[in-house]
Amino acid sequence: MSINEMLLNEISPYLFKYDCDIDESRHFMLYGDNFIQRQQEAVEIIRSIMSSNDKELLYEYVAKLAQIEPRVRELQPWARDHVVHALLSFF
């Protein structure tokens, strides 16, 4: 069992508190291999979490960061995606 599978098993009962869809979260954590697709999934999950917690303004900044990340990877391919990392850290 991977670390993401163990993490998902532990957090699954609590995802409803943040309006997180379990299937969407599962796909993000276990099957996200394409950089752009995984980032888009992260942005959507973050949007849902922030909307349900009255943090829509903060979401705008995350969305802007997500637009910059692919260009950062062009310069530094080894650099982590900060948007995806932020969501994984939240989980």
C-alpha positions in Angstrom: 0.0 0.0 0.0 1.4 3.4 -1.0 1.7 6.4 1.3 -1.1 8.1 -0.6 -3.3 5.1 -0.2 -2.7 5.0 3.5 -3.3 8.8 3.8 -6.5 8.6 1.8 -7.8 5.8 4.0 -7.2 7.9 7.1 -8.7 11.1 5.8 -11.7 9.7 3.9 -14.1 9.9 6.8 -13.4 13.6 7.2 -13.5 14.8 3.6 -17.2 15.7 3.8 -16.4 18.4 6.3 -14.6 20.3 3.5 -17.1 19.4 0.7 -14.4 17.2 -0.9 -15.7 14.5 -3.2 -14.1 11.2 -2.2 -13.8 10.0 -5.8 -12.3 13.2 -7.0 -9.8 13.1 -4.1 -9.0 9.5 -4.7 -8.3 10.1 -8.4 -6.1 13.1 -7.5 -4.1 11.2 -4.9 -3.7 7.8 -6.7 -3.9 8.3 -10.4 -2.6 11.8 -11.1 0.4 11.2 -13.4 0.0 14.0 -15.9 1.3 17.3 -14.6 -1.3 19.6 -16.1 -4.2 17.3 -15.3 -3.1 16.7 -11.7 -2.7 20.4 -11.2 -6.2 21.1 -12.6 -7.7 18.5 -10.3 -5.9 20.1 -7.4 -7.2 23.6 -8.3 -10.7 22.3 -8.5 -10.5 20.5 -5.1 -9.0 23.7 -3.6 -11.8 25.8 -5.1 -14.4 23.5 -3.5 -12.7 23.6 -0.1 -12.2 27.4 -0.1 -15.7 28.0 -1.3 -17.2 26.0 1.4 -15.2 27.9 4.0 -15.8 31.4 2.6 -12.2 31.8 1.3 -13.0 32.6 -2.4 -10.5 35.5 -2.4 -7.7 33.2 -1.4 -8.6 30.8 -4.2 -7.9 33.5 -6.8 -4.3 33.6 -5.7 -3.9 29.8 -5.9 -5.4 29.8 -9.4 -2.9 32.5 -10.4 0.0 30.4 -9.0 -1.3 27.4 -10.9 -1.0 29.4 -14.2 2.6 30.2 -13.4 3.8 26.7 -12.3 4.1 25.2 -15.9 6.4 28.0 -16.9 8.5 27.4 -13.7 8.9 23.8 -14.7 10.2 24.8 -18.1 13.1 26.5 -16.3 13.4 24.0 -13.5 11.9 20.6 -14.4 12.7 19.2 -11.0 10.8 21.9 -9.1 7.7 20.8 -7.3 4.3 21.9 -8.2 3.4 24.2 -5.3 -0.4 24.0 -5.9 -0.4 20.2 -5.8 2.0 20.2 -2.8 -0.3 22.6 -0.9 -3.3 20.2 -1.4 -1.3 17.2 -0.4 -0.1 19.0 2.7 -3.6 19.9 3.5 -4.7 16.3 3.2 
